[in-house]
Amino acid sequence: MKYVNLGETGISVSRLCLGMMTYGSTDWRDWVLNYDDARPFVERALDAGINFFDTADVYSNGASEEVLGRALKELSVDRDDVVIATKCFGGTHDRSRNRWGLSRKNVIASCDASLARLGTDHIDLYQIHRFDPNTPLEETIDALDSLVESGKVRYLGASSMFAWQMAKYLFTQDARSRARFVSMQNHYNLLYREEEREMNPLCEDQGVALIPWSPLARGYLARTGETLKDTVRANSDDFTNLLYRDSDIEIVDRNAATAARLGVKPAQTALAWLLSKPAVTAPIIGASKLEHLDDAIAAVEVELADDDIAQLEELYRPRAVAGHA
């Protein structure tokens, strides 16, 4: 495994982050794995040198955080040897009043609840899951800063939003001398590259790490056009249909052809492409089969030539912004 600092911080993270959305409870999504099935993935990741884990309170309504906390404890992992990231915004309830969003009330309550589910006294990277137009930025910024000051949180991050919104957060944090976002978890992969217009350059300029979600486009980039719908998730995850389009099959097949020519798996060329981007710190990978996790881990050693990258990027066409809602 290779390691790099998270943006301009002094904390070192693996070049891959294991995303925990796949693990939790089938009551939330049919394709989610329960604890007994999920623990081997955490163990395999640790054995491979992955020290970075990302979850959120909304995943399986909190059960994902419980899975991660329990697995790390039962595997006797020293807390200081791992970097735990989680997120607040959606909450674990059905959008009951004041139990979602980025108000001071919900941010602090959500952090305390996440700490309890994770079984830890601090969160290394606490992220806002989306932009909240109903709460003043200053209120959210001050609430997050208070969590850092209290020692409950070490670093702050953000997830999908427009670049102007991220810029407003960063500059307001600076103006108020508050803890700054050190990372952006955005939607970025070979099928969706709109972030290259504004968000990625902003983050690179500001020293903010990129830790993209869905680097394999909900699994599409691990397959070929013919096998695109061959999984339970692909046929039941409505969010996928909102993010991607039928014409993406051309890029899927180009990625698969490139992988075949290089003698590696499609998932590996897709991840290697992301890892070649200077602002990208650690793509957040998800896996429901151990061999898929192994494929992702092996991608860290795959290096693409300039011609390979050009061919992978050639078919992309601009599209509507997706993933901010």
C-alpha positions in Angstrom: 0.0 0.0 0.0 1.1 3.6 -0.7 0.3 6.5 1.6 0.0 10.3 1.2 -0.9 13.2 3.5 -4.6 14.2 3.5 -4.3 17.5 1.7 -2.1 20.0 3.5 -2.6 18.2 6.9 0.0 16.1 8.6 -2.2 13.0 8.8 -1.1 10.1 6.6 -3.8 8.0 4.8 -3.6 5.0 2.4 -4.2 5.7 -1.3 -7.4 3.8 -1.0 -10.2 4.4 1.5 -12.7 1.6 2.3 -16.2 2.9 2.0 -18.6 1.3 4.4 -21.9 2.1 2.7 -22.1 -1.6 1.5 -22.1 -2.8 5.1 -24.8 -2.5 7.7 -28.4 -3.8 7.3 -30.5 -5.2 4.5 -33.4 -3.3 6.1 -31.9 -0.3 4.4 -30.9 -1.7 1.0 -31.2 -5.3 -0.4 -27.5 -5.3 -1.5 -26.1 -4.3 1.9 -24.0 -6.9 3.9 -24.7 -7.5 7.6 -21.9 -7.6 10.2 -20.8 -11.2 9.8 -20.4 -10.8 6.1 -18.9 -7.3 6.4 -16.1 -8.0 8.9 -13.9 -10.0 6.5 -13.7 -6.9 4.2 -12.5 -4.7 7.1 -9.9 -7.4 8.0 -8.7 -7.8 4.4 -8.4 -4.0 4.0 -6.3 -3.8 7.2 -4.1 -6.7 6.1 -3.5 -4.8 2.8 -2.4 -1.7 4.6 -5.6 0.4 4.2 -5.8 2.6 7.3 -8.6 4.9 6.0 -12.3 4.1 6.5 -15.3 6.2 5.5 -18.9 5.9 6.6 -21.9 8.1 7.4 -24.8 8.3 9.9 -27.3 7.9 7.1 -25.8 4.6 5.8 -28.1 1.8 7.0 -29.5 4.4 9.5 -26.4 4.2 11.6 -25.8 0.4 11.4 -22.8 1.0 9.0 -21.0 3.0 11.8 -21.8 0.2 14.2 -20.3 -2.4 11.9 -17.1 -0.4 11.5 -16.7 0.3 15.2 -17.4 -3.3 16.2 -15.0 -4.8 13.5 -12.1 -2.5 14.5 -12.7 -3.5 18.2 -13.0 -7.2 17.6 -9.9 -7.2 15.3 -8.0 -5.5 18.1 -7.0 -2.5 16.0 -5.2 0.3 17.8 -7.4 3.3 17.5 -4.4 5.5 16.6 -3.5 3.3 13.6 -6.7 4.0 11.7 -8.3 7.1 10.2 -12.1 7.1 10.7 -14.2 9.4 8.6 -18.0 9.8 8.9 -20.6 12.3 7.8 -23.6 14.2 9.1 -26.6 15.7 7.3 -29.1 13.0 6.5 -29.4 11.5 10.0 -30.8 8.2 11.0 -34.5 9.2 11.0 -37.1 9.9 8.4 -36.3 13.5 8.2 -38.0 14.4 11.5 -37.9 18.1 12.2 -34.5 19.2 13.6 -33.0 15.7 13.1 -31.3 16.3 9.8 -29.5 19.2 8.1 -26.6 21.3 9.3 -28.0 23.3 12.2 -25.9 23.6 15.3 -28.4 21.4 17.1 -28.2 18.6 14.6 -24.5 18.7 13.9 -23.6 18.4 17.5 -26.2 15.7 18.2 -25.2 13.8 15.1 -21.6 13.8 16.1 -22.3 12.5 19.6 -24.5 9.7 18.2 -21.8 8.8 15.6 -19.2 8.6 18.4 -21.4 6.2 20.3 -22.1 4.0 17.3 -18.4 3.9 16.3 -17.4 3.2 19.9 -14.7 5.8 19.9 -14.0 9.1 21.7 -13.0 11.0 18.5 -13.6 11.1 14.8 -10.6 11.8 12.6 -12.5 13.3 9.7 -16.0 14.7 10.2 -17.7 15.7 7.0 -20.9 17.5 6.0 -22.6 15.1 3.6 -24.3 17.9 1.5 -24.8 21.6 1.4 -27.7 22.8 3.5 -29.4 25.9 2.0 -31.7 26.2 5.1 -29.0 26.9 7.6 -26.6 29.9 7.7 -23.1 28.9 6.8 -21.8 30.7 9.9 -23.9 28.5 12.2 -22.6 25.3 10.6 -19.0 26.5 10.6 -19.1 27.5 14.2 -20.8 24.3 15.3 -18.1 22.2 13.4 -15.3 24.3 14.9 -16.7 23.7 18.4 -16.4 19.9 17.8 -12.7 20.4 16.9 -12.1 22.5 19.9 -13.8 20.0 22.2 -11.5 17.2 20.9 -14.4 15.1 19.5 -13.2 15.8 15.9 -9.7 16.1 14.5 -10.3 17.4 11.0 -13.3 18.6 9.0 -14.4 17.8 5.4 -17.2 18.3 3.0 -19.0 16.3 0.3 -20.7 17.0 -3.0 -21.8 20.6 -3.7 -21.1 23.3 -6.2 -17.7 24.9 -6.2 -19.1 28.3 -5.3 -20.6 26.8 -2.2 -17.4 25.1 -1.2 -15.5 28.4 -1.8 -18.0 30.3 0.4 -17.4 27.8 3.2 -13.6 27.9 2.9 -13.4 31.7 2.8 -15.9 32.2 5.6 -14.0 29.7 7.8 -10.9 31.7 7.1 -12.6 35.0 7.8 -14.0 33.7 11.2 -10.7 32.0 12.1 -12.5 28.7 12.3 -11.3 25.1 11.5 -11.1 24.7 7.7 -12.3 21.9 5.5 -9.3 19.8 4.6 -11.1 17.4 2.2 -13.8 17.2 -0.5 -15.6 13.9 -1.1 -17.0 14.5 -4.5 -18.6 12.5 -7.3 -15.8 11.9 -9.7 -15.0 9.0 -12.1 -14.5 8.2 -15.8 -18.3 8.4 -16.4 -18.7 11.7 -14.5 -16.0 14.4 -14.9 -17.9 17.6 -14.4 -15.9 18.2 -11.2 -12.9 18.9 -13.4 -14.5 22.3 -14.4 -14.6 24.1 -11.0 -14.4 21.9 -7.9 -11.2 20.0 -8.6 -9.2 23.1 -9.5 -10.6 25.0 -6.5 -9.5 22.2 -4.1 -6.1 21.8 -5.7 -5.5 25.6 -5.4 -6.7 25.6 -1.7 -4.8 22.5 -0.7 -8.0 20.5 -0.1 -7.7 16.7 -0.6 -10.1 15.0 -3.1 -11.5 11.7 -1.8 -14.0 10.8 -4.6 -17.0 8.7 -4.0 -18.2 6.1 -6.4 -14.8 5.9 -8.3 -16.2 2.8 -10.1 -19.5 4.5 -10.9 -21.6 2.2 -8.7 -19.7 -0.8 -10.1 -20.2 0.0 -13.8 -16.5 0.6 -14.4 -15.7 -2.9 -13.0 -17.7 -4.5 -15.8 -18.3 -4.5 -19.6 -21.3 -3.1 -21.4 -22.7 -6.7 -21.8 -22.5 -7.3 -18.0 -23.6 -3.9 -16.8 -26.8 -5.1 -15.2 -25.5 -8.4 -13.8 -25.7 -7.5 -10.1 -28.5 -7.1 -7.5 -27.4 -3.5 -6.9 -27.4 -2.5 -10.5 -31.0 -3.6 -10.9 -32.3 -2.2 -7.6 -30.3 1.0 -6.9 -32.5 3.8 -8.3 -29.7 6.3 -7.5 -27.5 4.8 -10.2 -30.1 5.6 -12.9 -30.1 9.2 -11.8 -26.3 9.5 -12.1 -25.5 7.7 -15.3 -26.9 7.3 -18.8 -27.2 4.7 -21.6 -24.4 6.3 -23.7 -22.0 5.6 -20.8 -21.7 2.1 -22.1 -19.2 3.3 -24.7 -16.8 4.5 -21.9 -17.4 1.3 -19.9 -16.4 -0.8 -22.9 -13.4 1.5 -23.7 -12.2 1.1 -20.1 -12.6 -2.7 -20.3 -10.7 -2.8 -23.6 -7.9 -0.8 -22.1 -7.7 -3.1 -19.1 -7.6 -6.2 -21.3 -4.8 -4.7 -23.4 -2.8 -4.0 -20.2 -3.6 -7.4 -18.7 -5.4 -6.0 -15.7 -9.1 -5.7 -14.5 -11.4 -2.9 -15.6 -11.7 -1.8 -12.0 -8.0 -1.4 -11.9 -7.7 0.9 -14.9 -10.6 3.0 -13.7 -9.0 3.5 -10.3 -5.5 4.0 -11.7 -6.9 6.8 -13.9 -8.3 8.5 -10.7 -5.1 8.0 -8.8 -3.1 9.7 -11.7 -5.0 12.9 -11.0 -2.8 15.2 -8.9 -5.5 16.4 -6.4 -6.9 13.0 -5.7 -5.7 11.6 -2.4 -7.8 8.4 -1.9 -10.8 7.2 -3.9 -13.4 5.7 -1.6 -13.9 2.1 -2.8 -16.8 -0.1 -2.0 -16.9 -3.9 -2.4 -19.4 -6.7 -1.8 -17.1 -9.5 -2.9 -13.6 -10.0 -1.5 -12.1 -10.5 -4.9 -13.4 -7.0 -5.9 -11.6 -5.5 -2.9 -8.4 -7.4 -3.9 -8.7 -5.9 -7.4 -9.0 -2.4 -6.0 -6.0 -2.9 -3.8 -3.9 -4.1 -6.7 -4.9 -1.0 -8.7 -2.5 1.1 -6.5 0.4 -0.5 -8.4 -1.1 0.1 -11.9 0.5 3.0 -13.8 -1.1 4.3 -16.9 0.8 5.8 -19.8 -0.3 9.2 -21.2 -1.7 7.5 -24.2 -3.8 5.2 -22.0 -5.2 8.1 -20.1 -6.0 9.9 -23.4 -7.9 6.9 -24.7 -9.9 6.5 -21.5 -10.9 10.2 -21.6 -11.5 10.5 -25.3 -15.2 9.5 -25.3 -16.4 11.7 -22.5 -19.0 14.3 -23.3 -20.3 17.1 -21.0 -23.4 16.3 -19.0 -25.7 17.7 -16.4 -24.5 18.0 -12.8 -25.4 14.9 -10.8 -24.9 13.8 -7.2 -25.4 17.0 -5.3 -28.9 16.3 -4.0 
